[in-house]
Amino acid sequence: MRVLSGIQPTGRFHWGNYFGAIRQYIALQTAAETPGGRAFYFLADLHALTTIRGEPETLRQHTRDAALDLLALGLDPNRATLFRQSDVPEVTELFWALLTVTQMHLLDKGHSYKEKKARGLPADAGLYTYPILQAADILLYDSDTVPVGADQVQHIEITRDLAERFNHIYSADVLVPPRAYVLDDSAKVIGLDGEKMSKSYGNTIEIFESPKKLKKKCNSIVTDSLSVEDRKEPEGDNVFTLYKLFATPEQREELAAKYRAGGMGYGEAKKALIDAATAYFAPAWERRAAWEARPDDVEDVLRTGAAKARDVGGTVLDRVRVACGLAARR
């Protein structure tokens, strides 16, 4: 199994990113331990240019933070290959080769492009061709397994279509059509207001919030107006819903019993959430501090990862070049 996943460095990761995707991405790095298996994880800084423009230092900082966060959360550079998308120029050459076989109607279906157009917002060529660069990211490494949320399956279908169309046009099995590995979304992560946690809604809690900010945000979680004495139903309560992400079954039962017994205010429940989240991410905090103290080692991980990615990607790109009638590079 060859796993590939890319993460846009457009801001700090929050609880929704972790439980909805990152935790599962990292679990899949065990693919590298199977015969012929590899696990590639890249920081999609080229994709980020569609949203971060004219702010080079912001993008650089976001990219550094994303690398630190992933390493802190358990990505192991001895098992997985972590790299910056922009450090692998082969991806843009494959992007061009794929563009030459892409029909316009395929691009018109892109979620992000359609959404911006429907809202009357300007949509540039970068956003329009975004799915093709995404396809190049996947196909360059012969990736056969791509973890995505249910709302991202369309991108994998587009990638499959492009791989099959390219292979058909050039009468050769050059590119490997991938399959989507749909992530488990059973751990619903709500934001401070009870809606889905999302940067767009401004309701997120970052994984590496300072203790002061974590306390402030958790204390602002929306609850009903029941008094301390009132009995409360834990299921459906925003604080308890988030608490379940971090707590053991025994801890959940204990807090649920306090809700139902009455005599516990939401302040106490919020403190339980803060304590549980702090304990859960404590090992990640320690790993992050250790990596942060060694910036050269982080850069080393990214450059070594890029070299490995280029080695694999170069082989695939040579197949593409030969199939197209271009000179092989190696």
C-alpha positions, 0 to 999 in steps of 0.5 A: 500500500502506498499512502499519500496525504497533503495538508495545506499550511494555511494556519494552525491545526485545530481539534477538528483537523486532528480528530477528523483527519490528522490522527488517521493520517498518522495511523496510516504511516504503518503502510511503510512497514508492508512489503513495497509500502510507502507513506508520503505526507507533504505540506501543500505550500503550492496549493496554499498560494491560492489563499495566501498571496503577497504574504511570503513570511506568513506562508513560510511560518505556516509551513514551519508550524505545520511540520512541527505540529505533524512531527509532534503529533506522531508522524515518524520520519523514520517510517513516513516521508515528510516534505514540502510540495514546492521542494519537488519540481517534478510535480509541476511538470506532471501537472502540465502533462495532465493539463494537456489531457484534461477536458474543460468540463472536468474542471468546471465541476471542481467544488472550490471553483463552483463555490466561489463562482456561486458566491460571486467571488473572484476565482483565478486560474490557480483555483480552477486548475487546483484539482489537476495539481492535486492529481499530479500530487497523487499520481507522481508517487504511484499512490494507490491509497489516498485518505480523504473526507467524504466531501473530498472523494470527488477529487480522487475520482477526478484523479482516477479519470485523469490517470485512465484518460492519460493511459488510454491516450498514450496506450500504456499503463503509465499512471496508477489510478488511486482509490479513496480511503474515506476517513471515519467521521464518527468523531464529530468535532463541534466548535465553540458555538456547536456548529462544525469546527472550522476556521471559516466559522471562527469557532476553533480550538487549536491543538497547541493553544496556550493554557491561557487561551485554551481556558478562555476558549473552553469557557466560551463554549455555548451551553444552555441556561440551566442552573447549577442545581438543575439536572442536565442531559449530557448527550447533545451538550456541547461541552460533553460532546467535546469531552468525549473526544479526550476521555476514557469510557470510565471518565465519560460515565463519571461526568455523565452521572454528574450531569444527570445528578444535578449540583454541577455547573457548566464551569465544572464541566468545562474545567474537566474538558480543559484538564482532559484535553491538556492531558491528551496532548501533553506528550505532543507538547513535549515532542513539539518543544523538543523539535522546536529547539532543533530547527535544523533537524526539522529542515533536515527531515523536510529536505531528506523527505524531498530527496526521497520523494524526488527519487520516486517521483522522478521514476514516474515522471520518466515513464510519463516523458517517454510515453509522451515522446519527450526525452527521459531525464535519467 
